[in-house]
Amino acid sequence: MNTIEKTGQPENRKFELKRTLPSGPKWVKTIVAFANGAGGELILGVDDKSRDIVGIENPFELEEKISNTIHDSVRPSIFPYIQTINLKNRQILSVQILPGQQKPYYLASKGLEKGTYIRIGSTNRQADLSAIEELKRQAYGISCLDQIFFQWGKDALDNEALNTFFKRLLGVKKPLLNHFFHYVILRKNNGDIFPTFLGVVLFGKKDLPELRGFDYSKIKITRYKGIDRTEILSTQFFEPPLALKVGSIIDYTLSELPETQKLVGAKRQRIPLLPAFAVREAVINAIVHRDYSLKGASVQVDIFSDSCEITSPGVLPGTLSIDLLGQGISEIRNRSLARIFRGAGFMEELGSGISRMIQEMKNSGNPGPAFEEKGQYFCVTLRAKPQMTFHLEVLYQTLRSKGALSSSQISKKTNIHQNTAIKRLRELIDLEIIEKIGLGRNTKYRVKE
């Protein structure tokens, strides 16, 4: 993407525009937030509202001022890459910040606790203590799931669940203690053995009182009646421990997908509108790659009559960006969890799952997946092609809720062409789900009692 194209893009967690360099420390907060996140670029000389290229005066003086201010104001030190660009006969300044390796970064004048900032969408926010601790873990490449759960010993884990799962993972009847250390389910501390947060989330005993504190790691699956959140048909929660529930989570999700009916030979078959692999991959990714340090929300799977939205807490990890998805590039937030899921056959090889998801959607005649970062969340939307959304279920539900209707009335209420509606109504009659009453212009259709 060239600079002109970039200046037309909306601001986000890695990109910000300014007409001029603001006075005061506000812009330095942006620099700190970029370094604490996936890096970013601040462009000066472009109006952030109109996107007009207004340019800057004395770019070399401004460059020196920026470098000196960052050097004096930020700890640990940040070394920006500053470039003067000639655009439409005006000079603009690009200040690029790499993702920091010594997180957390903070304003020296405010100190670590009050001067640390993170990027949420296109805004900078002061990091609370839990966010600061997460930044420290990122600096060491440690997931919060790898932390020791000191409240209990190894007896907090369900041995039967461990044996069952590791039989699938390793093909052994009874895993050894070293297996649990290897997969970071248990860790040693001063000679004692404790479970990790990962161990508790996957294998904690159901009657463990402290398991309530892991409620945020549950998966919520909601089926809606139509194409929006107006009316809920069903809601199902899958709470920790999760190890032996992964198959049930996937099966339940697939069973709730919207369907159509097709004539195959002499029989009618129910056909899901979305490919199973794409949905499965999105759900597994949401569980494996979510940010478990964010304890205010869980993974959500929202199923509509024409689509499925999978939302997980946490934006893309590291320097991974949406435009790189599907290109074989992967960054892993929770390495231990990913290793367990991949070994158990729940995940594709790293870097290949998204590519196949995109291909499966294409092969099924549907639009490609839509990937989006919404604040601190990452959302995948799998949408069925428009002509597949008005299937037999829509007609049936319309007649069920409205009573007997003519084909023209049904056409208006469902936005289906009348000729198409008549064809679908005949299919429902053949299935003995509805019946036709009246003759000629008085013909109506109703649900069969």
C-alpha positions in Angstrom: 0.0 0.0 0.0 1.5 3.3 -1.0 1.4 6.4 1.1 -1.5 8.1 -0.7 -3.6 4.9 -0.3 -2.6 4.7 3.3 -3.7 8.2 4.1 -7.2 7.3 2.9 -7.5 4.4 5.4 -9.3 4.7 8.7 -7.1 5.1 11.8 -6.6 2.0 13.8 -4.4 0.4 16.4 -1.3 0.7 14.1 -2.0 3.9 12.3 -2.7 7.6 13.1 -2.9 10.9 11.2 -2.2 14.4 12.5 -2.4 17.7 10.8 0.4 19.0 12.9 2.4 17.8 15.9 0.2 18.4 18.9 1.6 20.4 21.9 2.0 18.5 25.1 2.5 14.8 25.7 -0.6 13.5 23.9 1.2 12.4 20.8 3.9 10.7 22.9 1.2 8.5 24.4 0.6 7.3 20.8 4.2 6.4 20.5 4.2 4.5 23.8 1.0 2.7 22.8 2.4 1.7 19.5 5.5 0.3 21.1 3.4 -1.6 23.7 1.4 -3.1 20.9 2.1 -4.3 17.3 4.0 -1.1 16.4 2.5 1.6 14.3 2.9 4.7 12.2 2.1 8.3 12.9 1.9 10.5 9.8 2.1 14.3 10.2 0.9 16.7 7.6 -2.5 15.1 6.8 -5.7 16.3 8.2 -7.2 13.4 10.2 -10.8 14.4 9.4 -10.8 15.6 5.8 -7.7 13.6 4.8 -6.4 16.6 2.9 -2.6 16.7 2.4 -1.7 19.9 4.1 2.1 19.3 4.5 4.5 20.5 7.2 7.1 23.2 7.5 10.7 22.6 8.4 10.5 18.8 8.4 14.1 18.4 9.5 13.6 20.6 12.6 10.4 18.6 13.4 12.2 15.3 12.9 14.9 16.4 15.4 12.2 17.6 17.9 10.4 14.3 17.7 13.5 12.2 18.2 14.6 14.3 21.1 11.2 14.2 22.8 10.8 10.5 22.5 14.3 9.9 23.8 13.7 12.2 26.8 10.1 11.2 27.6 9.9 7.4 27.1 11.3 4.5 29.1 12.8 2.2 28.1 14.2 3.9 25.1 12.4 3.8 21.8 14.2 4.4 18.5 11.7 5.7 15.9 12.2 5.5 12.1 11.4 9.0 10.8 11.0 9.6 7.1 10.2 12.8 5.1 7.8 12.0 2.1 6.9 14.3 -0.8 3.2 13.9 -1.5 1.3 16.1 -3.9 4.1 18.7 -3.8 3.9 18.9 -0.1 6.2 17.3 2.5 4.7 15.0 5.2 6.5 13.2 8.0 6.2 9.5 8.8 7.1 8.3 12.3 7.3 4.5 12.4 7.5 2.6 15.7 8.4 -1.1 15.8 6.7 -3.3 18.4 8.9 -3.1 21.5 11.0 -5.9 22.8 11.3 -4.4 26.4 7.6 -3.9 27.2 6.1 -2.2 29.1 7.0 1.3 27.7 5.8 4.3 29.7 6.1 8.1 30.0 9.1 8.8 32.3 7.3 11.8 33.9 4.4 9.6 35.1 6.2 6.4 35.9 5.3 2.8 35.1 1.9 2.5 36.8 0.4 5.8 35.5 2.4 6.3 32.3 1.9 3.1 30.5 -0.5 3.3 27.5 -2.0 0.7 25.1 -3.8 1.0 21.9 -7.5 0.2 21.7 -8.7 0.6 18.2 -7.7 4.1 17.2 -7.4 5.4 20.8 -4.8 5.4 23.5 -5.8 4.2 27.0 -3.9 4.1 30.2 -3.0 0.5 31.0 -4.2 -0.9 34.3 -2.1 -3.2 36.5 -3.3 -6.4 34.9 -2.5 -5.0 31.4 1.0 -4.0 32.6 1.6 -7.5 33.9 0.5 -8.9 30.5 3.0 -6.5 28.7 5.7 -7.9 31.0 4.8 -11.4 30.0 4.8 -10.5 26.3 8.4 -9.2 26.8 9.4 -12.7 27.9 7.2 -14.5 25.4 5.1 -16.0 28.1 1.3 -16.6 27.9 -0.8 -15.9 31.0 -1.9 -19.5 30.7 1.6 -20.6 31.5 1.4 -19.0 35.0 1.4 -21.2 38.0 -2.0 -21.5 39.8 -0.7 -21.4 43.4 -4.0 -21.8 45.2 -4.0 -25.6 44.7 -1.6 -28.4 44.1 -1.7 -30.9 41.3 -4.7 -32.5 42.9 -6.8 -29.7 41.5 -6.7 -31.5 38.1 -9.1 -34.3 37.1 -6.9 -37.4 36.6 -9.6 -39.2 34.6 -9.9 -36.3 32.2 -6.1 -36.1 31.9 -5.9 -39.8 31.1 -8.7 -39.6 28.5 -7.3 -36.6 26.7 -3.7 -37.7 26.8 -4.6 -41.0 25.3 -5.8 -39.1 22.3 -2.9 -36.7 22.4 -0.1 -39.3 22.9 -1.7 -42.6 22.4 -0.7 -43.8 25.9 -3.0 -45.3 28.5 -1.6 -43.3 31.4 0.6 -40.3 30.9 3.7 -39.7 32.9 4.3 -36.8 35.2 7.0 -35.5 32.7 4.3 -35.3 30.0 2.4 -32.7 32.1 5.5 -30.7 32.6 6.3 -30.8 28.9 2.9 -29.5 27.9 2.9 -26.9 30.7 0.0 -28.3 32.5 2.0 -28.6 35.7 5.1 -26.6 36.8 7.5 -26.9 39.7 8.2 -24.1 42.2 10.7 -24.5 45.0 10.3 -28.2 44.8 6.5 -28.3 44.9 4.3 -29.1 41.9 1.4 -26.8 40.9 -1.0 -26.7 38.0 -0.8 -23.9 35.6 -3.7 -21.7 34.5 -3.7 -23.8 31.3 -4.0 -26.9 33.3 -7.0 -25.6 35.3 -8.8 -24.2 32.2 -8.5 -27.6 30.5 -8.5 -30.1 33.3 -9.6 -28.5 36.5 -11.9 -30.6 38.7 -15.6 -29.6 38.3 -16.1 -29.1 42.0 -13.1 -26.9 42.4 -14.4 -23.7 44.0 -11.7 -21.6 42.3 -12.9 -22.8 38.9 -15.6 -20.1 39.1 -12.8 -17.6 38.7 -12.2 -19.0 35.2 -15.7 -18.3 34.1 -14.4 -15.9 31.4 -12.8 -18.8 29.5 -16.2 -20.3 28.7 -17.7 -20.4 25.2 -21.2 -19.0 24.6 -23.1 -20.1 21.5 -26.3 -18.3 20.6 -28.7 -19.1 17.8 -30.9 -16.2 16.5 -34.1 -16.4 14.6 -33.3 -14.0 11.8 -30.4 -12.0 10.5 -30.0 -9.8 13.6 -30.0 -10.1 17.4 -33.7 -9.2 17.8 -34.9 -12.7 18.8 -32.9 -15.5 20.5 -33.9 -19.1 19.7 -31.3 -20.8 22.0 -28.2 -20.2 24.0 -25.7 -22.8 25.2 -22.7 -22.3 27.5 -19.6 -24.5 27.6 -17.7 -23.8 30.8 -14.3 -24.9 31.9 -12.8 -27.4 32.2 -12.7 -27.5 28.4 -10.4 -30.3 27.3 -13.1 -33.0 27.0 -15.7 -30.5 25.7 -14.0 -29.4 22.5 -15.8 -32.0 20.3 -19.1 -31.1 21.9 -18.5 -27.4 21.3 -17.9 -28.1 17.6 -20.7 -30.5 17.2 -23.2 -28.2 18.8 -22.1 -25.3 16.7 -22.5 -27.3 13.5 -25.9 -28.6 14.5 -27.1 -25.0 14.9 -26.0 -23.7 11.5 -28.7 -22.5 9.2 -29.7 -25.1 6.5 -31.4 -25.4 3.2 -32.9 -28.4 1.6 -31.9 -29.9 -1.7 -33.2 -32.7 -3.8 -30.5 -35.4 -4.1 -31.7 -38.2 -6.3 -35.2 -39.0 -5.0 -34.6 -37.7 -1.5 -34.3 -34.3 0.1 -31.3 -33.6 2.2 -30.6 -30.8 4.6 -27.6 -28.9 3.6 -25.8 -26.4 5.9 -25.3 -23.0 4.3 -21.8 -22.7 5.6 -19.0 -25.3 5.2 -18.3 -27.2 8.4 -14.5 -26.8 8.2 -14.6 -23.0 8.0 -16.9 -22.8 11.1 -14.9 -25.4 13.0 -11.6 -23.6 12.2 -12.9 -20.2 13.3 -14.2 -21.6 16.6 -11.0 -23.5 17.4 -8.9 -20.4 16.6 -11.1 -18.3 18.9 -10.5 -20.7 21.8 -6.8 -21.2 21.2 -5.7 -17.6 20.2 -7.9 -15.5 22.5 -6.3 -13.3 25.1 -6.9 -15.1 28.4 -5.6 -12.0 30.3 -8.8 -10.2 29.4 -11.2 -11.6 32.0 -14.3 -9.5 31.2 -15.6 -11.5 28.2 -15.7 -14.9 26.8 -15.6 -16.4 23.3 -19.0 -15.9 21.5 -20.4 -17.7 18.6 -23.5 -16.0 17.2 -25.4 -17.9 14.6 -27.9 -16.1 12.3 -30.1 -17.3 9.5 -27.6 -16.2 7.0 -24.2 -16.1 8.8 -22.1 -17.1 11.7 -20.0 -14.6 13.8 -17.2 -15.8 16.0 -15.8 -13.2 18.4 -12.8 -13.7 20.7 -11.2 -11.4 23.3 -7.9 -9.9 22.1 -6.7 -8.5 18.9 -4.3 -10.3 16.6 -1.1 -11.2 18.4 2.3 -9.7 17.8 2.8 -8.0 14.5 0.2 -10.1 12.7 -2.3 -7.9 10.8 -5.5 -8.7 9.0 -4.0 -8.3 5.5 -1.5 -11.1 6.3 -4.2 -13.6 7.2 -4.4 -16.5 4.8 -0.8 -16.0 3.6 0.8 -18.8 5.6 2.0 -16.4 8.3 1.2 -17.1 11.9 1.9 -15.7 15.3 0.8 -17.6 18.4 -0.3 -15.9 21.6 -0.8 -19.2 23.6 1.9 -21.6 22.4 1.2 -24.3 25.0 -2.5 -24.4 24.3 -1.9 -24.4 20.5 0.6 -27.3 20.9 -1.9 -29.4 22.8 -4.8 -28.7 20.4 -2.6 -29.4 17.4 -1.3 -32.6 18.9 -4.9 -33.7 19.6 -5.9 -33.1 16.0 -8.1 -30.1 16.7 -6.0 -27.7 14.7 -4.4 -27.6 11.2 -0.7 -27.1 10.8 0.2 -23.5 11.7 -0.4 -21.0 9.0 -2.6 -23.4 6.9 -6.0 -23.2 8.7 -7.0 -19.7 7.6 -6.0 -20.4 4.0 -8.2 -23.5 3.9 -11.0 -21.6 5.6 -10.9 -19.1 2.8 -10.8 -21.8 0.2 -13.7 -23.8 1.7 -15.9 -20.7 1.7 -15.0 -20.1 -1.9 -15.6 -23.7 -2.9 -19.1 -23.6 -1.3 -20.0 -20.5 -3.4 -20.0 -18.2 -0.4 -18.2 -14.9 0.1 -14.8 -15.1 1.8 -14.5 -14.8 5.6 -14.6 -11.2 6.9 -11.9 -10.5 9.5 -12.2 -7.5 11.8 -10.7 -6.0 14.9 -13.3 -4.4 17.1 -11.7 -2.6 20.0 -10.1 -5.4 22.1 -11.9 -8.1 20.2 -11.3 -10.1 17.0 -14.2 -11.1 14.9 -14.6 -13.6 12.1 -17.8 -13.4 10.0 -18.8 -16.3 7.8 -21.7 -15.3 5.6 -23.8 -17.4 3.2 -24.3 -16.0 -0.4 -27.5 -13.9 -0.5 -29.5 -16.3 -2.7 -29.1 -19.0 -0.2 -30.4 -17.0 2.8 -34.1 -17.2 1.8 -34.5 -21.0 2.1 -37.4 -23.1 3.2 -37.0 -22.3 6.9 -37.8 -18.6 6.2 -41.1 -19.4 4.4 -42.1 -21.9 7.1 -41.3 -19.5 9.9 -43.2 -16.7 8.2 -46.4 -18.9 7.8 -46.0 -20.2 11.3 -45.9 -16.7 12.8 -48.4 -14.9 10.4 -50.9 -17.6 9.7 -52.4 -18.3 6.2 -51.0 -16.1 3.5 -51.2 -15.8 -0.3 -48.1 -16.2 -2.4 -48.0 -12.4 -3.0 -48.3 -11.7 0.7 -45.4 -14.1 1.4 -43.3 -12.5 -1.4 -43.7 -9.1 0.2 -43.0 -10.3 3.7 -39.9 -12.3 2.8 -38.5 -10.2 -0.1 -38.5 -13.3 -2.3 -39.8 -13.0 -5.9 -43.3 -14.4 -6.1 -42.4 -17.0 -8.7 -39.5 -18.2 -6.4 -41.8 -18.2 -3.4 -44.3 -20.4 -5.2 -41.6 -22.9 -6.1 -40.4 -23.1 -2.5 -43.9 -23.4 -1.2 -44.4 -26.4 -3.5 -41.4 -28.0 -1.9 -42.8 -27.5 1.6 -46.1 -29.0 0.4 -44.2 -32.0 -0.9 -42.6 -32.4 2.5 -46.1 -32.3 4.0 -45.1 -29.4 6.2 -47.6 -26.9 4.8 -50.8 -27.1 2.9 -52.6 -25.1 0.2 -56.2 -23.9 0.9 -58.6 -22.1 -1.4 -58.7 -21.8 -5.2 -57.6 -19.3 -7.8 -56.9 -15.8 -6.5 -58.1 -17.0 -3.1 -55.3 -19.6 -2.8 -53.4 -19.4 0.5 -50.8 -21.4 2.3 -50.6 -22.4 5.9 -48.6 -24.6 8.3 -50.1 -28.1 8.3 -51.6 -29.1 11.7 
